[in-house]
Amino acid sequence: MGKADIYQVAKEAGVSISTVSRAFTRPELVSAKTRRKVLDVADKLDFNISRSATALKSGQTYRVAMLMNEEITSWFNTQTFAGIESVMHPAGYDISLFQHIDTANRHEFFTDLPIRRNVDAVFVASFAIDPHEVEQLQRIHVPIIGINTPSSEGFDATISIDDEKGMYTAAQHLINLGHKHIVYPCSEAAGLDSSIDARAQGFINACKDAEGKHDINWEVLSVPRGPAFADSALSALLAMDEFPDAICCQMDMMAIPLVLKLERYGHRTPRDYSIVGFDDSPYADTINLTTMLQDPYAMGRAAANKALTLISGKTLYDPHEVLEAQLVPRSTDIPFGEMA
């Protein structure tokens, strides 16, 4: 036997259909006693009110989607989601998560969405979208909001940090401390035009701009992506003919393991080398890591507020924002001349 419908619930509870609907969607309009009776009957009959029915009246589904190129457990995605949720949940929205978005499941998502029309907005974290995906969302008037995306092209709104400029600042900081052999360990490009990939160019630009003014030797160490990327970076550093006196890391989640594991091999910061991370993620302050600060929680909140404005049909006066990452000096870097 199929699930009960709203008519059966109303009949058994002895109330009107509209009372059943209000008990689920506007509980403040019915007494606690009536709502309890309706919910008890609904539970017995395995009934849940359809969100699509609400959407028919309001034109909204009260659901949004968040697309990520990594898992939700990554520091950036967890903080971004928390920021979005802190705004969208009080506004009555659910958030559907789509992790590890790649070419195949992106195609499925953007192909099926116009048919289902089951979200009111789409958040994209840290990667770009193509014109076909934009066209599909525009056709059904679903705004797409980017968070730390490589560019604003194709998005109705974005809020991002300048990854390239941020890493330029980090590398320049090490150069200005007089370091002569600087390396940049990073994971291979994600293949999704990911925002983090722009950081390598910032490092390269800073080193090239310093050539002729400073006596520096620099190198980019690209290692395979995946759970063992920090260990791969460790192996690459230890395999170098000459260990560097400065390390500029793509992210804190590479820098922190390197600080801890390099000490086992006799390389201690800042005695033997300086190191700078990027993100100011958890535990960066615990090991006193000098790093570049970004705030994905605040970016998530800002993106959510932009989404609510667009969903309501209003115009954003500042749809695309670019923030600067800030250097947070701690104790993993010292001038080259002060090293042992």
Salt bridges, closest charged atoms under 4 A:
GLU12 OE2 - LYS44 NZ 2.19
GLU28 OE2 - ARG26 NE 2.62
ASP40 OD1 - ARG36 NH2 3.13
GLU70 OE2 - ARG225 NH2 3.87
GLU71 OE1 - HIS100 NE2 3.09
GLU85 OE2 - HIS89 ND1 3.91
ASP94 OD2 - ARG51 NH2 2.79
ASP120 OD1 - ARG117 NH1 3.53
GLU133 OE1 - ARG106 NH2 2.86
ASP163 OD1 - ARG199 NE 2.62
ASP231 OD1 - LYS261 NZ 2.50
ASP245 OD1 - HIS179 ND1 3.04
GLU263 OE2 - ARG268 NE 3.34
ASP272 OD2 - ARG271 NH2 2.75
ASP279 OD1 - ARG199 NH2 3.37
ASP280 OD1 - ARG330 NH2 2.98
GLU321 OE2 - LYS306 NZ 2.87
GLU324 OE2 - LYS165 NZ 2.78
ASP333 OD2 - HIS173 NE2 2.48
